[in-house]
Structures are given as C-alpha cells and as structure tokens.
Amino acid sequence: MRWLHTVAVACLLHVAVPAEYLLPGDVVPTHYHLKYAFDIDPATNFSYFGVVDIYLNVKKATSKIVLHANDILIAIPIVRVGDVPSHKVTGYKVNDTYSLMTISLDKDLQEDQNYTLTIPFYGNIKHGLDGAYISTYVDKMTKEKEYLITTQFEAISARKAFPCFDEPMYKATYSIVIGHHKDYTAISNMPLENSVSENALEDHWPWSQIEKKFMKPKSDFVWDSYEKSVAMSTYLLAFVVSKFSFVQSPPELSDTKFKIWARPDALDQTAYASTTGPKALSYFEQWFNLSYPLPKQDMIAIPDFASGAMENWGLITYREKDLLYDEKQSSFLNKERVATVIAHELAHQWFGNLVTMKWWSDLWLNEGFATFAATVAVNHVEPTWNADKSSAVNDMLLILNLDALESSHPVSVPIDDPKRISEIFDDISYQKGSTLIRMMTMFLGDEVFRKAINNYLRKYSYNNAEQDDLWLELTAVSKKYGVLPNNVTVKDIMDTWTKQTGYPILTVTRDYEDKSITVSQRRYLSLAARSTSLTSWWVPLSVVCEPEARGPPPALRWLAANQGLTKLHRFEHGAERDHWLLFNHNMIAPYRVNYDTRNWQLLSNALKSNEYTRVPLLGRVQLLSDAFALAWTNHLEYSTVLNLASYLQHETEYLPLYTGLRGLMQIENVLKRSPDYGAFQKFVRKLIGDVYVRSGGLATKKILNGHDLNSVKMQVTISSWACRMKVPGCEENAIQLYKQWMDTENPDENNPIPLDLRRTVYCVGVSRGSVAEWRWALAREQRANVAAARSALLAALTCTKDVWILAQYLEWTVTEGSGVRKQDVLPVIVNIIRSPVGYYVAKDFIYTRVEEIYNTFKGQYRRMGEMIKTLLQQFTTQRELDTFLEWREKNAQYLVDSKLAVEQAIENAQVNINWITKNRKNVVDKLREFSTNYDNSTQINHGMHSAAITGSVQVFTVLIPLFMRN
C-alpha cells in the first residue's frame, strides 16, 4: 500500500539556519473544507477518517507545496483546479524534525492562480492532552465510563489532527463537517448550519469518490455541518464530540448567544459561568469599542485538560475547575479563579483571535494583554473584589523573582525552533506582559491607551501584527495628547522593557542637607555578584513623600535609558529631612528600589507607628517585596528587613500581609529541612499570632457567610501559615474538624469544614493522621462530582508523612488507569516535592523513573521543566546540585524540550546555596533576636493572647456544629 505514509512525532533538533523551521510562504491557504468521521468506540480504538480540501493561492511559482502534518496516516494528495486534477503528485515526504510535509508536483503551480489541495487522512484518536484527543468521565447515574473527543491545538498541535499550514500567519476560513454516532452531539467554532442522517447524506452533499472511500459512513451516524468561519489561525480551530448537555445564558445579558456545556451530572455547576461570561463579553465590547464578531459563544468544561482554558474562537474549552462553580463545594477563591479565567479567555476573542501575533515570539501580545484585560472585566463584573490591585500585586510578585535570573528571557523572545514555543508560556509572557501593559495605561492614561487599542484592533482585524505595529498606534495617539516627553516614542520606551531580559534596581540616595535626590539604575540579578550588565531602561519615576501621601497622584518623571543617573531637586518633591520618601508609587513599573539607610529607617518608623496606613497600600506591598528581595541578594541588612516587617503584626489589609509572608516563605524554603526551622517557626508565630485571632482562626461564622474576598483571603492565608508554624490550637482545631467530618453522616454532601479553609484542614488532617485519614480523603476525592473539591483533596493526599504512601501516590502518576488523571500528574508530583518528607521520595522517584514520567508528559513537555524547577528550588547544598548535574548528563534526552526551565532551575538552586553560605547563620540569629524582642514587648499581654487563642479554639469547636445545623 505505497500511498500510505506515517507522519512521526517530531523530535527536537537545533539547526543553524533559522528559516528551516518556517513554511516557505510560496503557497498560502485561503479556505479549509474539513470533513471528519469519528467512531467513539474503544472496540475500534477510536478510529477516525478525514478529508481536507485546502483552497490555495500561489504567491510564487513553485513545484512544491509545503505544509504541516504530524502523527497521522495520509493518502496520496490531489491537486485540482475546480473539479479537474491539474498536477500529478510525484512524491511526498515528511521532515520529522519540524513536521513539514513536502508535496512534489510534476510542474509548477502558477503565480496568482488558485488551486485546491485534497488530502485524505485517518488514524486513531489517542488519550492525551493535545491535538484531537480522547477524554473520559464516569456518568454518576449509570456508573458507565463515557468518552468524548476534544481538541487543544495551541501552539503547534493542529497538525496532529489534520494536514494544515500550522503557523499563526496563515489565517484562513473554515467549513467543518463532523460525522458521529447519533447519540453524540458535536460543536465547533461556528453555529450548526444543518445536521443530516446517513440516509439523507447524498441529498445534501455531493461527496466525491475519495470522500466516499475514506469517510467510511455508518448507518447510525449523523453529519453536522457548521457555518463558514471568519478568517483565523489554525491553533484557534476547535471541536468537541460528546454526550454533554448545556445551559443557555439569559439573553438579556448579551446580544451573543451563550451556552455553557458540561457533563450532564455537572450541569448544575454552570450557573455562575452562564452569567459571568455574557457580562464580561458585553463589557469588553464597550471597553474595546468593537463588537464581538461571532454569532455565538460556547464554553465547555473538559474532564481532561492540560491548561486552565483555551480561547478557541466561539468555542472556549476549560478545565472543569476553571469553569464550573458549586456554592456548596467550591470556595470563594475558586469563584475568583472561575471569573478570572473566563474573563481572560473572552479578552482573547479580540486580542489574539481578531488580531493575532505574526509569530510566537510575540506571544506576550496575546497572553499579557488577556491577563491585564481580565482584571478590567472582573473589576466590572465583581466590583467589590478590587481585582485591579490584587492582580497588579500578584503579577508583579510572580515576575520579580523569575526575571531576576540571568537565565530569564525577554518578553518578546526570538523563537528559532517550534519546540521552544511551549517554554515561553510562562510568567514572563503572561504576568510580565500584563504588568507592562498596565504600566502603559498609567503613563499614557486610560483614554489615550483605549483609543490606540481600538485603532490597532480595527486596522489589523482578521490579520496578524507584531509589537511594533502596536507601538505605532500608541505613539500616534499619545502625540496628539502630549503625554510623552518630546521626541520619545512608545517604541523607544517599550523596547527597553520587551526586548531586554530582566528589570532595573534603582539606587536612591538623598542629600538631607540640600534635599536633593540622586537616582541611578542597573540590572537587578539574584546572583548579585554577576550584576555587571550595562542594560538600562526607560523608567517611569512616580515619587511620593510623607506630606503628599494622601494627596493626588504625583507627577510622572522619567529616568531615560543610558542616562546613567539623574538628580531630583527640592522643588521636584516635597520631602523634608525627617519625611520618608517612596518611589514607584502604585507599583507603576516592574523594578526594585534601594534607599539610603536613613530613608529605610524613616519608612520603618512610619510603618511601625499607629499611622502606618499613611504609607499607601501598594507602597507597603512594594516596600516589603523590595526589602526581602534586597536582603536575599545582600543589598540590604536583614535587621532592616525584619525591623520593617515586624509591623505586620498590626496590618489589617491582605495584600501587604500576603507580600510579607511571601518574602518569609523564601527563607522558610531553605530552612524547612534544617535544624534552624524551629527558630523560623517561632519568629513567624510571634509575628502572626494576633493576626490569626483577629482574622477568625480556623472556623468562624464569618467565613461561612463571608462576602468580602480579601477578608476571606486573609483568613485562609493566615490559617495556613498558623498551622504550619504551630500556632497554639491551630492544628488541634483542624484535626478535630477533620474527625468531625469523618463522623458525619453522608460526608460527601454534609461537610462541616468551612469551604475556604478545607485545603488547610484537609492537609493537617492527613499529615497528622494515619493511613485511615489518607484513605478517607482518597475515597472522598474519588466520589467528588465537583472539580474544585477534587482538586483540594488531591492536594491533601500529598500532605501525608508516610513515606510508603507517598511512594505509592507517585507510582500512580505514571500508571495508566490508576485514578490520577494526566492533567493532575504534575500537581501531585510538585506538591510532594515541596513537602519536607516528600522531597526525598519525589527526588528519588524523578531520578529513577524519568523515562516513565517523560512518556506520561508526552506532548506536554513544558511540564517536565516545571517539575525540574520545583525540585531544584528545594536544593540548599552543592552536593544536591552536583548530583543533579551528573544525572542531567545521563538523562539529557528527557530534558531536551525543557532547556530554558532547566537552566533557570540550576540558577535558582545556586541562589539558594549562596544564601545558605552567606546568610543562614546571620539570619537565624536575627530571627531569634527578634523573637526575644517580641517576647519582651508582649510579656504583659501574653497570657491574654494565649487565652484568646485557646478560647477561640474552644468556641470554634462548639459553634461549628451549630452553624451547620442552622
């Protein structure tokens, strides 16, 4: 059967000529007519048949057609003009390195002419997480295993489903036909046009002989055809064939028809998405000043899904826990996550779908903008959540650590191999991208920014663009409004942020006599000794001082790239010699600031006073983040940091407290397996003991009925830390709540543990319990019908201290049919790595079972890199790192797709080792000193506080059953 060819899975090779990995562009697609027949039956190994007609336009005369195909069986292609074959195919072959399929013809295709390329193909749909793949679930009513076919084509997996021009530049329209058993329903990007039975097929479609031969129609099939799509990139095509049901959103919320799809027994979890989705979409239409271009929007919850969601145009696919919300089983934090993910994906319908990056180097234009815009929509849909502040803080804190590595990468990063694309789906593209867009809105102003974005979207609709195109539109509008310095463009400013790796540290030195300020910049690096870079940035300087703290925002100034240093004079700020001064007001840009000793002391004094709120909320966040980071890299004394952080025992706002604890977590990470961990725990106990009581401890009526998201976050975060740090009563109360749950009748429906505290209570219950408590959590996880509840229990199962149980749990991650879904393998492994006991078990598992792990992650190799990064984050000795480096040499074939992540992991480990060498003894001494100071300062009230904690535990234990009954 010489006409068959197996297209193998691509392997990674680095080549000298960059153009080798790109399609030549001589021939481009204008339309795809794609027909499938799916047999969703394990007995046939989920076979499928397909025929694709690709309508081509020839840009340059050529005797070859080059496109993509991967891991599918194909038959001899046919080239036609109209219905008449025009060229003979003399051969076709596949370059396995880049999945390039080259079709050789007997003569040239003529320039400016149109042709049709027909390719029959077939194969078997696989269980996996990319391409077109099989997902499964158990119907709760029938107890039967059900199957569905779904897709995940981003970034380069459309080629695994059908032969195509699988680069974002090659936009085309699509007409889709899907044949399937009549018991299933199929949905795609566009609305259903018609559906016909097998008997009526000939009356509707004059199928060619090739189609009749390959499509293998069955008598119990129906054939669904969908309206012709708008022009879009291959990675946005999607379809799902399932037995799912849907809920339709209230029509008054949006002019677009919304449907939320899910397993039939999860349909009651779609209510929140069915209102949040259309509200967010309608708001985006106003915000972009541009209508949503499709007539419908389906959103569907997939049982097996690699990421959080995928923005396929008109058919957004989600992991279940990121779309479904159940008031009785999902926490407030789950609700926030659902709203954020929905808003993120809907923002993509304009930024990414309507206008798409030319090549993956500008992925950040898609992901950074959607991350930022999601905040805008959530602020509208849930205005009490203060999403703008919390997202700004989360984004900033995530990137400042990663981007301080020498092995980080620019936001706009050259991609010279398609296999490297997955590596940049990281915090730099998403969170740094979002942070930079927020920065632009702040220095340009909202009106200028939105006018320019509207111009950009209209100009490049249904087309592709790159970041320079965006800079031109932003500059054009900003010049009209005069918001930039003379002769400076947005490109001048933003190229320093998007094309360069890292960010600056500003050194601010005050002259307290003449009241001037000197500011200089250089690149900030975690390995400070290497910080010799001459890189510089256009830095927006937003400076506030004590007298101006509650006034209007300060005027913006600029520190120009290559300026060296600048001097601010007395008339440019209002600080007297005894006033504190704060840079980066409202965290306008991603940079760190180090002050002279006196200014640090003035800031510490302000925070420790009764009027600490005079320092703006985001200013307190910035100070804590900078202080801990600068001490970590030996730019600042730890005595200064701990003195400043001691005010947290009085802090009532969540964001500064969260930031301070993140800074302490870095220290905890390197001490938790050392003899000094007790000193760290004691220090934190002193710091958060009172906050724990004030926030409500582990169980109060407040959180059961809480509607204030930040108060809930405060209680959840502090409770988790309190139990980990052994605050008196915390673990005891958690154990009691867990046992109470175990004694409850019908525990899957009647759980006495407050929703948002379940992760903490579950973890304590499992870690302090025996195998009985672990098996109880496992049974609950296996019976859970709500993905959010299942996720919390999966995490709890990693908390056990029994080595044999952890080893068994890890074994399940690489065992087919064990109950650990492929989407959950990475979370299970990394959670075990992070636990003090599990670290040793997981490290041995990774070192000895790497091949099996690699095969489990097949098609999702970025997960391999994330696992390695988590492992090396735990390293504190050179011996651990040396052992890893030897292991890497022997197992290089399993890490070839994770090169960037491994480099970052090694650098992170070296940072930890350097800190242990330089700072461990000094910091532990300081922690003990500050703990003693706390003891002395609170000696009078100590008995009262202990009584409050003990009393709270007793009250919580008595009240919880009453709350649940009432």
N, C-alpha and C positions, 0 to 999 in steps of 0.2 A: 504494500500500500504506500507507494512512493510519495503520494500527495500529502501525507501526514507529516507534521513536524512538531516536536515537543519544545516549547519555549521554556527554558530552565529558569530557575530563580537566579536573579542577578547576584554576582559576588562583587566585592569592592576591590577595585584596583585604582591606584593613583597614577595618573598619566601626566606626561609633560605638556601635551597640547590641550589647552582648556576646551577648545571647540569640539573635541571628540565626543563630549557628553551631550551636546545640544543637537537638536534636529537642524538640518541644513536650511530649511525655510524655502526651498525651491518650489515646494508644493504645499498648499495650506488647505485645511478643511473649511467648508462654509456651512455644512449641514450633515448631521448623522441621522440615518434611519436605522434604529437598533431594534431588532426583534429577538426575544428570548422565549424559550420554553423550559420551565423549571419543574422537575419531578422531586417534590419534597418527600422523599421516601427513603428511609435507611436501607431498605432492601435493594435499591438501585444505586446506593452510595451517593445519593443526592445529585443525580446526573442532570446536566443541562445541555441544550443546543442553542446556538445563536447564529444569526446572520446580521452583519452590519454593512449597510450601504453608506459610504463616505463620499459626499459630494466635494470635489476638489477644484481648486483654482490654481493654475500654474503661474508662478511668478517668474520662473526662469526655466527655459527649455532644459529637460533632463530625461535621461532614460532610466532613472531610479526613483522609486517612492520610498522614503524612509519615515517610519512611524514607530510606535512602541507596542510591544506585546510581552507578556511575562507569565509563564506557568500555565499556559492554555494550549489546547490542541487546535491546530488550524488546518484548513484545506487550501488548495490552490486558489489564490486570489484571481479575480477577473476585473479587467479594466474596460469600461464602456463609455461610449458617447450616446446618450439616450439609452435605447434598449439594445444597441448593436455593439458587440465586442470590437474594440478599436486597436488593442495592443495584445501581443502574446506575452505571457509571463514566462521568461526564460529561466527563472530561478528565484528563490527567496531564502534568506538565511537570517539568523538572529545573532547579534553581538550580545552574549550573555552578560558582559560587564555592565552595559548600560541599558539592556533590554531593547536595543534598537533593532527593528525588523526592516531589512532592506529587500525590496521587491525589484528585481531586474526585469527590464522590458526589452522587446526586440527593436524598438525605435524610440525616438524622443517624444515626450509629451510637449505640445507646442505652447509657447508662452501666451498668456492671456486667455487660454482656452479652458473650458470646464469639462471635467470627466467625472465618472462615478467609479469608485473602487469598491468591489463587493468581496467580503471575506467571510466565509463560513467558519465557525469555530465551535468547540464543545469541550466538555470536561466534567469534573465533579466538584461541586461546591464543598469547601473544606470547613472544618471547625477552626475558627481563628478570630482575629480581631481587625483584619484589614482586607481590602478588595471586596468582593462579594462573598459573604461567609455565612455559615450556619450558627444560629444562636438557639438556645433551648430554655425551657422552663417546665415546671410541673403544674398542671392545672389543679388548683386546690379542690375543685369539686369532683372531677373524675379520677384524680390521682395519676393521670396519664402524662407521660412525657410528650411535650409538644415541641415542634420545630418551626423556625422561621428563617427566611433569607433576608439579610440586610446588607448594607454597604458602608464602607469607610474608605473613600478614595484619596483623601488628602494625606500625604502630599503627592506620592507617585504610585498609587495603587489602582487607579482606573485601568491601567494597562493589564492588571491581573484579571479584569472582568471582561474586557473586550479590546480588540486592536484599536488604537486611537493615537492621536497626536497629544501626548500626555505632558504638555508644558502649559503653564498659565497663559502664555502669549497667544496660543492657538484657540481663540474663542470661536464657537460655532453654535448654531441652533440644533435642537434635538427633537426627533419624533420617536417615541418609545412605544413598543408593543410588548406586552408580557402575557405569555400563556401559562396557566397554572390550574391546578385542580379546583373544581368549583367550590370546595369547602373553604378555600382561602380567599383573602382579599389582597389586592395589590395596590400600592400607592406609589407615586413618583413626584417629581418636582412640580409638574403641572396638573391641572384638573383632569379627571377622567373624561374622555371625549365619547367613547362608546365601549360597550362590552358585549361580545357575541359568543354564543356557544359554538362548539366544534362543528355542528351540523350547518350552521349559518355562515361558516368562515368564508367559503368560496363566493358567497353573495356580496361580502363586504370587501374582501381584499383579493385581487388577482395575484395569487402567490406565484412566484417563479418556480421553475423546476428545481433550482438549487435550494430554495427555501423549503419546498415540499420534501426534498430529500433529507435535509438536515434538521428541520424543526421537529420531526417525529410527533405529529399531533396525536392526541388521545381522545377517546370519545367522551370522557368525563372532564375535559378541560374547558375553560373559558378563556377568551382572548380579550385583554383590556388594552385599549389604545388611549394615548394621552395627547392633549393639545400640544401643538408645536411650542417649544420653549423659546424664551429670549436667548440671545447670544450669551454664552457663559463658558468658563473654563471646565476642562474635564473633571477636575477634582471636586466640583460642585454638583455633579450628577449624582442622583440617589434614587433608590427604590427599595421597598420593603414588601415582602410577600408573607402574610401571617394570618392568624385567626384572631387578631386583635379586634377590640371594639374602640369606639371613640365617643367623646363628649364634645358637643359644639358650643363654642363660646357665645355669650349673649350678644346678639347682633348690634345692640346699641353702643357697644364699647369700641367697635372699629368697623370701617367700611370693608375691610378684608375679612373673608370667611375663614374663621379659625376652627381647627379641630385638634383635640388632644387625644392621642392614641395610646393604649396600654393593654397589657394582659387583661382579659375580662374580669379577673378577680382583683385587679388593682385599679379598676376604673373609678372607684370611689375616692382615689387619691389625686384626682386630676383637677379638683375644683379651684385650687389656688392658681395653678398654671393657666386655667381657662379664663381667668380674669386678668392676671398679671401680664400675660402675653399680649393681648389686644391693647391694653392700656399703654404698655411700653411702645408697641408699634405705632399707635396713634400719636404718641408724644414725639417719637423720632421723626414722623412726617412733618410735625411742626418745627422741630429743632433743626432738621436738615433743610426745611422748606422745600421738600421734594417728596412726592407721593411714592408709596411703596408700589413697585411696578408689576407685581403679580396679582392674580385674582384671588389667590388663597394662600393660607399658611398652615401646613400640618406640622405638628410637633409630636414626636413619638418616643416612648421610653423603651429602650432596648435592654433585655436582661444581661447580655454580654457586650460590653462596650469599652474600648481602650481608654478614651479620654473622658472629659466631662460631657462634652457635646460637640456636634459638628454642624456648621452653618449652611449645609446644602440649601440651595435657593428653593424656597417653597416647601421643603421637607427637612426640617431640622431634627436630627437624631440626638438622643440624650442617653447617658447612663441613668438608670432608674432613679437613683437618689438625688439626681440633679434636676429632675422634672417633677417627680411625684412628692406630694406632701400630705401627711396624715396627722390631723390635730392631736390624736391620741398616742401616736407612736413617733412622730418627728419632732425634734426640738426646735426652739426658736432659731438657733443657729443653722439648722437645716433649712428653715424657711428663708433665712437671709441668703443662703447659698443658692437655693432654687431661683429666687428673684434675680440674683446677680448673674447666674449662668444664662437664664432666659434673656435678660437684657443684653448681655454680651453677644449672644448669637443673633439677636434681632438687629443689633448695630451693624453686624457683618453684612446684612442684606443690602446696605448701601456701601459701606467701607470694606471692600473685599469682593463682594459679589457684583455690584453695579460697576464699581471701578476696582480693578484687580492689579496687583503688582505685576510688572513685566517678568520678573524672575524672583526666585525665592530669597535672593539677597535682601530684598525689601519686604520680607515677611512682616517686619515690625509695623509697616503701614497698615496691614490688616489687623494684627493682634494687639498692638499698642493702642490703636485708635478704638477698637472694640472694647478693650479693657477700660479705657477712660470713659467712653460714651456710656458704658453700662452703669457707671456711677451716676451720670446725669439722669438716666431713665429711672434708676432705683430711687434717686432723690425725689423724683416726681411721684412715683407710684407709692413709695413708703416714706413720706417726708419726715417722720419722727425719728428715723434711723440715723440721720446725719451721715449718710453714706459718703458724702464728699470728703469729710475729714477722715473717717476710718479707712477709706480706700487709699487716700493720699499717704497716710501713715503706713499702712500695710505694704503698699508698693515701694515706698522709699526704704523701709527697713529690709525688705527682701533683697533689693538690688545692691544696697551699700556694701554688704558683706561679699556677695559674689563678685561684684565689679571691682573690688579691691584686690582681686587676684591678678597676677601678671598673665595668667592663662585665661582670663575672661576674653570676650570678643566684642567688637563694635556692634552697635545696634543695626547698622546696615553693613552686613558682613559678606565679603566675597564668597560665593559657593562654587567651587570648581569640580564638584562631584555630587551627583544627585543623592548618593548615600549619606552625604553630610547634612542634608536638609533637616532630617529629624533632630539633629543635635541642637539646632537653633530654636526649637520650640521650647524655650526656657524663659527664666525670669528676665533676661535681658530684652528679649523681643516683646514680651508681654508687659512686665512691670516697669522696666526702664522706658520702654516705648510710651506707656501710659503717662509716666512721670514727666517725660519731655513734652508731651502734648499738653498736659496740664500747665507746665511751665510756659508754653507759648500762649495759652489763653490768659495767663496772668500778666505777661509783659506786653502782649498785643491788645488785650482787652477782649471781652466776650463778643462785642459787636463786630469788631474787625475780623476776629477769628471765624465767626459763623458766616459772615458774608463771603470770605475767601473760600471756606469749605464748600459752600453752595456753588460758587463759581467752578471750583475744581470738580465736583461731582457732575455738574451739568456738562462741562467741557469734555470729560472723559467717560461719560456714561456708556456702558456696554463695551468698554475698551480697556486698555491697560495703561498704567502710568508708573513713574518712579518718583523717588522723593524730590528730585529737582523740579518736577512738574508742580508738586505741592508748594515748594518754596517760592516759585514764581508767582503763584496765585496769592499767597500770603503777603509777599513783598508788595505786589501791585496795590492791594487794598490798604496795607499799612502805610504806604507812602501818601495815599490820599488823606489819611487821618493824622499823619505826622507823629506816629508813636515810636519810631526808631531813631537812633542817632543819625546824623547826616551821613550820606554815602555808605550806610551799612545796610545790607540786605538780610533777609531771613536766612538765606543760604550761608552767608558769612558766619552768622551766629550758630546755626544748627549743624553745619558740617563739623564744627568742633565737638559737638555732642554725639552725632550719629556715626561719624566716620572714624572716630578715635575710641580706643578702648579705655575704660576707666572714667575717673572723675577727679576733680581737684580737692585739695585741702587748702583752705585759706588760713594764713597765719596773720592774726590781727594783734597789733601792738599799739597800745595807747600811750601817748605822752600826756601825763596828768598835769603837767605844768602849762603847756600851751594848748592843751585839749585837742591836739590833732591825733589822727589815727593812720597808721601805715598798714597797708594790706598787700600781701603777696600770695602767689599761688604756685603749687606744683602738684604733680600727680600723687594721689594717695595710694599706698600699697600696703597690704597686710604684712608682707615681709619688708619691713621699713628700711632695712639696710640696702635693699635693691632700688630704693626710690630715687634714682638718678635721672629719671625721664625729663626731657625738656618740653614735653607735651604741655600745651596750655589751652585754655577755653575762654570763650566769651561768657563771663559770669555775671548774672544779674545780682546786684547788691541791694538787698532790701534790709535796711538797718533801723532798729527801734531801740530807744533807750528809756530809762525808767520814767521820766516825766511824760513821755509820749505814748506809754504802753496802752492806754485806754482811748487814745485819740484815733483819728483817721489813719489809714494805711500810709506808711512813709513813701516819699518819692523814690522812684527807682533810679539807681545809678548803675553804670557798667564798669567792670574790670575787663578791659579788652584782652584778647589773646595776644601773646607776645609783648604785652605791656610791661612785664616784669613786676613792678609794684606800683601802687597808687597811694595817694595821700588824701585823706578826708580832713578838711579843716573845721574849725569850731562852728562856722556858720552852716556846715552841711549836716550837723547832728546837734541834738540838744542835751548831750550828757555832760554834767559837771563831774568833778573829780571823784565824788562819792556816789555817783549814779552808775548802775550797771548798764551794759550796752550789749545788744543781741543782734547778730547777723542772721541772714536767711529767714527773715520774718515770714510766717505762714509756710515755711518749707517750700519756697518758690522753686528751688532747683536742687538737684542731687549733688551736694558737696558737703564736706565737713569743715568745721571751723575750730581752730585752736586759738585761745586768747592768752594774753599775758597773765601771770599768776594773780595779780590784783583783781583783774576783771572776773576771773573764775571765782575768787573769794567773794566778790560783791554779788555774783549770781547765786552762789551757795547760800549766802546770808539771806538773800531775798526769798529763796525757796524755803528756807527753814523758819522764816518769820510767819506771823499769823496772816500776812497778806501775800502769801505765795501765789495767789491767783492773779496778782498784778503782772506776773510773767505770763504772757499769752499761752493758751493751751498747747498749740502746736510748737511754741517756743520751748515749753517744758519737755515736750517729746524730743525736739531737736537736741536740746542740751543733754538729756540722758543718753540718747543714742550716740552722740559725738563723744561724750565723756568716757563711756565704757569702751568704745572703739579705740579712742586715742590712748587710753591706758593699756589696752590689749596690745597695741603696737608700740608701746614705750614712748609715746609723745606726751604723756601726762602721768603724774603720780597717782597711784591707786588711793592714797589718802585723800586726795582731792575728790576723786570719783565717789568713794564711799561716803565721804562727808556730804557731798551734794545729794547722793541717792538716799541718805538717811531721812530726808523729808518725806519719802514715800509712805511712811507710816501714818501720815496725815492726809495724803492725797485722796480725793473723793472722785476724781474722774478716771475713767477706764483707760484711755489711751496713754497717758503718761505712766500709769502703773504697769500696763502691759509692756511698754517700752523698757522700763527699768528692769522688769523681770526677764525680758529677752536678753538684756545685757548680762544679767546674772546667770542666765542659762548657759552662756558661752563658758563661764567659769565652771559651772556645775558639770558640763560635759567632760571637761578634762580632769575633774576631781572625783567623779562619782565611783570610780573603781580604785580610788586611792585611800590611804589611811587618814587623809585630811578631810574626807567628805563630811564627817561629823561636825567639824568646825564650820563648814559651809552651811550645813543644815541649821546649826544653832543661830548663825547670823541671820539667815532668812526667817527663821521662826520669830526672832525678835522684831524683824522688820515688818512682817505681815500679820502677826498675831492679832493686833487690834483691828486691822482691816478685815480679817477673816470674820471676826464677830460682827463688825458693822455691816458687812455685805450680806450677812444672813447665814453664814455657815453652810452646812450641807443640806439642810432641809427646812424650808420655811414656807408658809402660805404665800409669801411674796412671790417666790419664783414659780409656784404652781399657777398663779394667776397673773404673772408678770407680762407687761406690755412694753416696758422700757428696755429696748435691746441692749443698750450699754450697761444698764444695771445688771441684766442677766449675764452679759459677758464678764462683768466684774466678779460676780458671784461664782461663775463657772471657773474662771481662771484662778482666782484666789483659793477656791476649794481644792482644785487640782494640786496647786503648789502646797497648800497646807497639809494635805495627806502625805505628799511626797517628802515634805520637810519634818514630818512627825509632830505637827502642832497638836497639843493635847486634845484628845477627844475626836479628832477628825477620822482617823482610821477606824476607831472603835464604833463610831456612829455609822460609817459606811458598811462595816461588817454586819451591824445589826439590821440595817436596811436591806442588805443582800439576803440575809437569813429570813427576814420577814417576807421578802419576795418568794423565796424558796418554799415557804409555808403557805403561800397564797393559793386559794382555790382558783383554777383556771388562770395560771400565771401569764399565759400569752395574751390574755385580754385584760387582766387586772394586775397591773404593775404599780406597787406603791411608791416607787422611786421617782422623784421629780424628773421630768423629761430631760431638762438640760444638764442635770447632774448625773445622768445614768452612766456616761463614759467613766467618770471618776469613781463612782460606786462600784460599777462592774469590775474595773481594774483592781481596786482594792480587794473586793470580794474574792476574785480569782487568785490574786497574788498571795493573800493571807490565808486562803483556803486550801483544801486538799483536792485530790482528783475529783471528788464529788462535786465541788463547786465549779470546776472546769467543765465537767461533763454536763452540768446543768446549763451553763452558758452555751455549750455546743448544741444541746437539744433545742434551746430557745432560738439559736441562730438558724438551725435547720428548719424550724417551723415558722419563722418570721415571714410575713407577707409584705412587709414594708422595708424597702431597701435601706432607708436610713437606720432603722432598728437593727437590721442585719449587719450594717457597717459598724455600728457601735459594739456589737457582740463579737465580730471578727477581731476588732482591735483588742477587746478584753481578753480574748483567748491567748494573746501573745504576752499577757502580764504574768502568767504563772512562773514560779521559780523552780518548778520541777524540770530538771534537765531532760528526762526521758520524754516528757510531754512535748516540750519544745522541739526536740529532735523528731518526734512523730509528726508534729504540725508542719515542720519544714519538709518532711518526706511527702506529705500530702500535696505540697505546692508543685511537685514535679510528677505526680501520679495522676494519670488520666482517670476520671470518674471518682476522685476522692471526695468531692464536695467543695473543694476550693476552686472557684471559677478562675479562668485565665486572667480576667480583669482584676482579681483580688490577690494574685500571686505576689506582685511587688509590694503592696501594702503589708501583707503578712510578713514577708522577709525583712523589710526595713524596720518594722515595729519590733521584731525580735532582735535585730541588730542593735537597736537603741537601748534595749534593757540591759542593766548591768550583768545579769546572769546570761541572758540570751545572746549577748555579744560573742561569747566564746563558742557557743553552739553554732551560731549562724556563720561565724568566720570559718570554722572547720567545714561546715556544710558547703559554703561557697568554694573553698579551696579544693574540696574533693569531688564535688558534684557539678562543676562548672559546665560541662558539656550538656547535661540534662537541663540545667537552668537556661542555658543559651537556646536550646531547642524549644523549651517552653515559651520563651520570649520571641520565637520566630516571627519575623515581620514587625516586631515592636522592639528593636534593638536599643532604642533610647533608654528603655527600662533597665537594660544591663548597666548602662552608665550611671543611672540614678542609684542602683543598688551598690555599685562600687564606691560612689561618692559618699553614701551613707556609712558604709563600712569604714572608710578611711577617715571620716570625721571623728571616729572614736579613738583613733590612734594617738598615743601620747609618748611613745618611745621609738627611738631609732631602730631598735630591733624589730618591732612590728612592721615598720616601713620597709626595712631591708628584706624581710621575709616576703612581703607583698611584691617587691620589685623582682625578686627571684621567681616568684610564682607567675608574675606577668610575663616574664621572658618565655616561660614554658607553655603559657596558655594564650599567646598573642592572638591566635586565630579567633578566639571568642571575644576579644576586645577591639577588633579592628574597626567595628562600626561605632565605637564609643571613645574614640581617641581624645576628643576635647574633654569629655567628662572625666576620663582617667587622669589627664594632665591636671585638671582642676582639683581632683581628689588628692593627688600626690602633693600638690602645693598646699592644700588645706591641712594635710597631715603634718607637713613641715612647719606650718604656722603653729599648730598645737605643740609640737615638740619644742620649738623655740621658746614658746611661752612657758612651758614647764621648766625649761632650763633657766630662764631669766627671771621668772616672776613667781613661781609656785611658793617658795618659802616666804617671800615678802608679802604676798597677798594673803596667805593663810595667817601670818602674824597679824596683819591688819584686820582680818575678819575676826580673829579672837579679841583684838583690842577693841574694835567697835562693839562686839557683843558684850564685853565687860562694861563699856560706857553705857550701853542700853540698860544693863542691869542696874548700874548706879543711878541713872536718871529716872528709872521707873520703879525703884525699890519700894517707894511708899504705896504705889498703886498696884504692885504686882499681885498681891492677894486678891484685890478686887477683880483684876483681869482674869486670873485663873478661875475665880468663882463664876465670872461671866461665861467663860468658855464651858466649864463643867455644867453650869446651869443651862446653857444653851443646848448642850447635848441631851440633857435630861428632858428639856422641854420639847426638842425636836422629836425624840423617841416617842413621847406621849402623844404629841399632836398629829403626827403623820397619819396614823390610822384614822383619827377623827376626820382629817381633811379628806381622806379617800372615801370614807363613808358618806360624808356630806356633799 
